[in-house]
Structure formats: structure tokens, C-alpha cells
């Protein structure tokens, strides 16, 4: 079965950068919607970025557009989130997620379709 594992979290100063990675194992389909979510203390889970491995098209939440960049390698076996110009409000646990699809197109930032989840990696941004 599919397993996802994030890495790359840590502590940085405001304005700094981090690159998160997510490794997927057990993939059986070549087409997936991939996504990065985060959940800060006392906040609901927020979708940040998505990519369709077939179309290689991305979509971003307004809160991170222009600062974060999502990418993927090997048909979703690896996914990345390059985070630049980090702000204290970016402090959160970051999760990668996916679900299998059978067509191309922009993937959703909503939680509901995603059925494979990593365990999270913590990002702390200090001012």
C-alpha cells in the first residue's frame, strides 16, 4: 500500500528558506494528485499546493503563492516544497498527501479526496 514520508523540516529565521521532501512508496498508478498541507497550532488544516503528476500543473493557496514552489520527480515518487521568504505565520506541521487519478488536470486544495498522508514534519519560523 502507499506510504508517504516527509523530511526537511526545521527551524529558520523569518525571511529564510527551507525545502521539504516527501517520498512515496507502494505507488501502483502513474497518475496522482499530490499536495502539501499544513496545520499550525490551534488552526485547521490548510491546503498549500497541488500538482497532477500527469499534467505537471500546479496550483497554490493565496497564502503561499509567489513564495512556495511545488515540484515532483519520478511520477510522484518524490515531491518537494521549496519555501522562500518564510514568515512566522508559516510555523506549522507540514504534510504531504496524494490520491490516485486517471486523468490530467488541476488538483484540489481541499482535504476530502486525499487518502494517503504522511506523518508530518515540523517547520518553525522565528522573527
DRENPA-3360 file (N, C-alpha, C; in nm, 2 decimals, always signed):
BEGIN
1 = XXXXXXXX = +0.08/-0.12/+0.00/+0.00/+0.00/+0.00/+0.09/+0.12/+0.00 ~ +0.03/+0.24/-0.03/+0.10/+0.36/-0.05/+0.14/+0.41/+0.09 ~ +0.27/+0.45/+0.10/+0.32/+0.52/+0.22/+0.39/+0.65/+0.18 ~ +0.37/+0.75/+0.26/+0.43/+0.88/+0.23/+0.51/+0.92/+0.36 ~ +0.63/+0.98/+0.34/+0.71/+1.03/+0.45/+0.78/+1.16/+0.41 ~ +0.75/+1.26/+0.50/+0.81/+1.39/+0.48/+0.94/+1.40/+0.55 ~ +1.03/+1.50/+0.50/+1.15/+1.53/+0.56/+1.19/+1.67/+0.53 ~ +1.28/+1.73/+0.60/+1.33/+1.86/+0.56/+1.29/+1.97/+0.65;
9 = XXXXXXXX = +1.20/+1.95/+0.75/+1.16/+2.05/+0.84/+1.27/+2.09/+0.94 ~ +1.24/+2.20/+1.00/+1.34/+2.26/+1.09/+1.30/+2.40/+1.14 ~ +1.40/+2.46/+1.20/+1.38/+2.60/+1.25/+1.46/+2.70/+1.17 ~ +1.40/+2.81/+1.12/+1.46/+2.91/+1.05/+1.42/+3.05/+1.09 ~ +1.50/+3.15/+1.06/+1.46/+3.28/+1.08/+1.37/+3.33/+0.98 ~ +1.28/+3.43/+1.01/+1.20/+3.49/+0.91/+1.28/+3.54/+0.80 ~ +1.22/+3.52/+0.68/+1.29/+3.56/+0.55/+1.38/+3.45/+0.50 ~ +1.40/+3.34/+0.57/+1.48/+3.23/+0.53/+1.40/+3.13/+0.44;
17 = XXXXXXXX = +1.47/+3.02/+0.41/+1.41/+2.92/+0.32/+1.43/+2.78/+0.37 ~ +1.34/+2.69/+0.33/+1.35/+2.55/+0.36/+1.30/+2.48/+0.24 ~ +1.35/+2.36/+0.22/+1.29/+2.27/+0.12/+1.25/+2.14/+0.18 ~ +1.12/+2.11/+0.17/+1.06/+1.99/+0.22/+1.06/+1.88/+0.11 ~ +1.08/+1.76/+0.15/+1.07/+1.65/+0.06/+0.97/+1.55/+0.11 ~ +0.91/+1.47/+0.02/+0.82/+1.37/+0.05/+0.85/+1.25/-0.04 ~ +0.87/+1.13/+0.02/+0.90/+1.01/-0.06/+0.78/+0.92/-0.05 ~ +0.73/+0.88/-0.16/+0.62/+0.79/-0.17/+0.67/+0.65/-0.21;
25 = XXXXXXXX = +0.61/+0.55/-0.15/+0.64/+0.41/-0.18/+0.51/+0.34/-0.20 ~ +0.52/+0.23/-0.27/+0.40/+0.15/-0.29/+0.30/+0.20/-0.40 ~ +0.35/+0.30/-0.48/+0.26/+0.35/-0.59/+0.24/+0.25/-0.69 ~ +0.11/+0.24/-0.73/+0.07/+0.14/-0.84/+0.02/+0.21/-0.96 ~ -0.03/+0.34/-0.95/-0.07/+0.42/-1.06/+0.03/+0.52/-1.10 ~ +0.04/+0.55/-1.22/+0.13/+0.66/-1.27/+0.08/+0.80/-1.26 ~ -0.05/+0.81/-1.23/-0.12/+0.94/-1.22/-0.17/+0.96/-1.08 ~ -0.13/+1.07/-1.02/-0.17/+1.11/-0.89/-0.19/+1.26/-0.88;
33 = XXXXXXXX = -0.28/+1.30/-0.79/-0.28/+1.43/-0.74/-0.20/+1.43/-0.61 ~ -0.10/+1.52/-0.61/-0.01/+1.54/-0.49/-0.04/+1.67/-0.43 ~ -0.02/+1.68/-0.30/-0.05/+1.81/-0.23/+0.04/+1.82/-0.11 ~ +0.06/+1.94/-0.07/+0.11/+1.98/+0.06/+0.01/+2.05/+0.14 ~ -0.01/+2.01/+0.26/-0.09/+2.08/+0.36/-0.01/+2.12/+0.48 ~ -0.07/+2.20/+0.56/-0.01/+2.23/+0.69/-0.12/+2.26/+0.80 ~ -0.08/+2.24/+0.92/-0.17/+2.27/+1.03/-0.09/+2.34/+1.14 ~ -0.11/+2.46/+1.17/-0.05/+2.53/+1.28/-0.12/+2.51/+1.41;
41 = XXXXXXXX = -0.06/+2.55/+1.52/-0.12/+2.53/+1.65/-0.26/+2.60/+1.66 ~ -0.36/+2.53/+1.69/-0.49/+2.58/+1.71/-0.56/+2.62/+1.58 ~ -0.51/+2.57/+1.46/-0.56/+2.61/+1.33/-0.61/+2.48/+1.26 ~ -0.70/+2.50/+1.16/-0.74/+2.39/+1.08/-0.64/+2.36/+0.97 ~ -0.64/+2.24/+0.92/-0.56/+2.20/+0.81/-0.58/+2.29/+0.69 ~ -0.47/+2.33/+0.63/-0.48/+2.42/+0.51/-0.40/+2.36/+0.40 ~ -0.47/+2.35/+0.28/-0.41/+2.31/+0.16/-0.32/+2.42/+0.10 ~ -0.20/+2.39/+0.07/-0.10/+2.49/+0.02/-0.07/+2.48/-0.13;
49 = XXXXXXXX = -0.05/+2.36/-0.18/+0.00/+2.35/-0.32/-0.04/+2.21/-0.37 ~ -0.07/+2.20/-0.49/-0.10/+2.07/-0.55/-0.03/+2.06/-0.69 ~ -0.02/+1.93/-0.73/+0.03/+1.91/-0.87/-0.03/+1.78/-0.91 ~ -0.06/+1.77/-1.04/-0.10/+1.65/-1.11/+0.02/+1.59/-1.18 ~ +0.05/+1.47/-1.14/+0.17/+1.41/-1.20/+0.16/+1.38/-1.35 ~ +0.04/+1.37/-1.40/+0.02/+1.35/-1.54/+0.04/+1.48/-1.62 ~ -0.02/+1.59/-1.57/-0.02/+1.72/-1.64/+0.10/+1.80/-1.59 ~ +0.15/+1.77/-1.48/+0.26/+1.85/-1.41/+0.22/+2.00/-1.40;
57 = XXXXXXXX = +0.09/+2.02/-1.37/+0.04/+2.15/-1.35/+0.02/+2.17/-1.20 ~ +0.05/+2.29/-1.15/+0.05/+2.32/-1.01/-0.06/+2.43/-0.98 ~ -0.11/+2.43/-0.86/-0.20/+2.53/-0.80/-0.16/+2.56/-0.66 ~ -0.18/+2.69/-0.62/-0.13/+2.73/-0.49/-0.24/+2.81/-0.42 ~ -0.23/+2.80/-0.28/-0.31/+2.88/-0.20/-0.26/+3.02/-0.20 ~ -0.36/+3.12/-0.18/-0.32/+3.26/-0.18/-0.21/+3.29/-0.08 ~ -0.22/+3.22/+0.03/-0.13/+3.25/+0.14/+0.02/+3.22/+0.11 ~ +0.05/+3.13/+0.01/+0.18/+3.09/-0.02/+0.22/+3.12/-0.16;
65 = XXXXXXXX = +0.13/+3.16/-0.25/+0.16/+3.19/-0.39/+0.27/+3.29/-0.40 ~ +0.37/+3.26/-0.48/+0.48/+3.35/-0.50/+0.60/+3.33/-0.41 ~ +0.57/+3.25/-0.30/+0.68/+3.22/-0.20/+0.71/+3.07/-0.20 ~ +0.61/+2.99/-0.22/+0.64/+2.84/-0.22/+0.62/+2.79/-0.36 ~ +0.70/+2.69/-0.39/+0.70/+2.62/-0.52/+0.70/+2.47/-0.50 ~ +0.60/+2.40/-0.56/+0.59/+2.26/-0.55/+0.64/+2.19/-0.68 ~ +0.71/+2.08/-0.66/+0.76/+2.01/-0.78/+0.75/+1.86/-0.75 ~ +0.78/+1.78/-0.85/+0.77/+1.63/-0.83/+0.87/+1.57/-0.93;
73 = XXXXXXXX = +0.92/+1.45/-0.89/+1.00/+1.37/-0.97/+0.95/+1.23/-0.98 ~ +0.98/+1.16/-1.08/+0.95/+1.01/-1.09/+0.80/+0.98/-1.07 ~ +0.72/+1.06/-1.14/+0.57/+1.03/-1.14/+0.52/+1.03/-1.00 ~ +0.57/+1.12/-0.91/+0.51/+1.13/-0.78/+0.59/+1.05/-0.67 ~ +0.69/+0.97/-0.71/+0.77/+0.90/-0.61/+0.84/+1.00/-0.52 ~ +0.87/+1.12/-0.56/+0.92/+1.22/-0.48/+0.85/+1.35/-0.51 ~ +0.81/+1.42/-0.40/+0.76/+1.55/-0.42/+0.83/+1.65/-0.33 ~ +0.83/+1.78/-0.36/+0.91/+1.88/-0.29/+0.82/+2.00/-0.27;
81 = XXXXXXXX = +0.86/+2.08/-0.17/+0.80/+2.21/-0.15/+0.92/+2.30/-0.11 ~ +0.95/+2.39/-0.20/+1.05/+2.49/-0.18/+0.98/+2.61/-0.12 ~ +1.03/+2.65/+0.00/+0.96/+2.76/+0.08/+1.06/+2.87/+0.09 ~ +1.03/+2.98/+0.04/+1.11/+3.10/+0.04/+1.04/+3.21/+0.12 ~ +1.11/+3.31/+0.16/+1.06/+3.43/+0.23/+0.96/+3.38/+0.34 ~ +1.01/+3.29/+0.43/+0.93/+3.24/+0.53/+0.89/+3.34/+0.63 ~ +0.77/+3.33/+0.68/+0.71/+3.42/+0.78/+0.68/+3.34/+0.91 ~ +0.67/+3.41/+1.03/+0.64/+3.34/+1.15/+0.50/+3.26/+1.14;
89 = XXXXXXXX = +0.41/+3.32/+1.06/+0.28/+3.25/+1.05/+0.29/+3.12/+0.96 ~ +0.40/+3.10/+0.90/+0.42/+2.97/+0.83/+0.46/+2.86/+0.93 ~ +0.48/+2.89/+1.05/+0.51/+2.78/+1.15/+0.39/+2.68/+1.16 ~ +0.42/+2.56/+1.14/+0.32/+2.45/+1.13/+0.38/+2.32/+1.11 ~ +0.30/+2.21/+1.13/+0.34/+2.08/+1.08/+0.29/+2.07/+0.94 ~ +0.38/+2.03/+0.85/+0.36/+2.02/+0.71/+0.34/+1.87/+0.67 ~ +0.24/+1.85/+0.59/+0.21/+1.71/+0.55/+0.20/+1.70/+0.40 ~ +0.25/+1.59/+0.34/+0.23/+1.56/+0.20/+0.11/+1.46/+0.19;
97 = XXXXXXXX = +0.04/+1.46/+0.08/-0.08/+1.38/+0.06/-0.09/+1.35/-0.08 ~ -0.17/+1.25/-0.11/-0.20/+1.21/-0.25/-0.32/+1.13/-0.27 ~ -0.38/+1.13/-0.39/-0.48/+1.03/-0.42/-0.46/+0.99/-0.57 ~ -0.50/+0.88/-0.61/-0.49/+0.83/-0.75/-0.59/+0.89/-0.84 ~ -0.55/+0.93/-0.96/-0.64/+0.98/-1.06/-0.61/+0.91/-1.19 ~ -0.71/+0.93/-1.28/-0.69/+0.86/-1.41/-0.71/+0.96/-1.52 ~ -0.68/+1.09/-1.50/-0.68/+1.19/-1.60/-0.59/+1.30/-1.55 ~ -0.56/+1.39/-1.64/-0.49/+1.51/-1.61/-0.58/+1.62/-1.56;
105 = XXXXXXXX = -0.52/+1.73/-1.52/-0.60/+1.84/-1.47/-0.55/+1.90/-1.34 ~ -0.60/+2.01/-1.30/-0.56/+2.08/-1.18/-0.62/+2.00/-1.06 ~ -0.54/+1.97/-0.96/-0.59/+1.90/-0.84/-0.64/+2.00/-0.74 ~ -0.72/+1.95/-0.65/-0.79/+2.03/-0.55/-0.70/+2.06/-0.43 ~ -0.73/+2.17/-0.36/-0.66/+2.20/-0.24/-0.75/+2.16/-0.12 ~ -0.86/+2.11/-0.14/-0.95/+2.06/-0.04/-0.90/+1.93/+0.02 ~ -0.93/+1.90/+0.15/-0.88/+1.78/+0.22/-0.95/+1.65/+0.17 ~ -1.07/+1.66/+0.13/-1.16/+1.54/+0.11/-1.10/+1.43/+0.02;
113 = XXXXXXXX = -1.05/+1.46/-0.10/-1.02/+1.35/-0.18/-0.89/+1.27/-0.14 ~ -0.81/+1.33/-0.06/-0.67/+1.28/-0.03/-0.69/+1.16/+0.07 ~ -0.64/+1.05/+0.03/-0.65/+0.93/+0.12/-0.51/+0.87/+0.16 ~ -0.41/+0.93/+0.11/-0.27/+0.89/+0.15/-0.21/+1.01/+0.21 ~ -0.15/+0.99/+0.33/-0.10/+1.10/+0.41/+0.03/+1.06/+0.48 ~ +0.13/+1.16/+0.48/+0.25/+1.14/+0.56/+0.22/+1.18/+0.70 ~ +0.32/+1.16/+0.78/+0.30/+1.18/+0.93/+0.34/+1.32/+0.97 ~ +0.40/+1.40/+0.88/+0.42/+1.54/+0.91/+0.57/+1.57/+0.94;
121 = XXXXXXX = +0.61/+1.69/+0.91/+0.74/+1.74/+0.95/+0.72/+1.89/+1.00 ~ +0.78/+1.92/+1.11/+0.76/+2.05/+1.17/+0.85/+2.16/+1.12 ~ +0.79/+2.27/+1.09/+0.86/+2.39/+1.04/+0.83/+2.50/+1.14 ~ +0.94/+2.56/+1.20/+0.93/+2.67/+1.29/+1.00/+2.79/+1.24 ~ +0.93/+2.90/+1.23/+0.99/+3.03/+1.17/+0.99/+3.13/+1.28 ~ +1.10/+3.18/+1.32/+1.11/+3.28/+1.43/+1.14/+3.42/+1.37 ~ +1.10/+3.52/+1.44/+1.12/+3.66/+1.40/+1.24/+3.72/+1.47;
% end
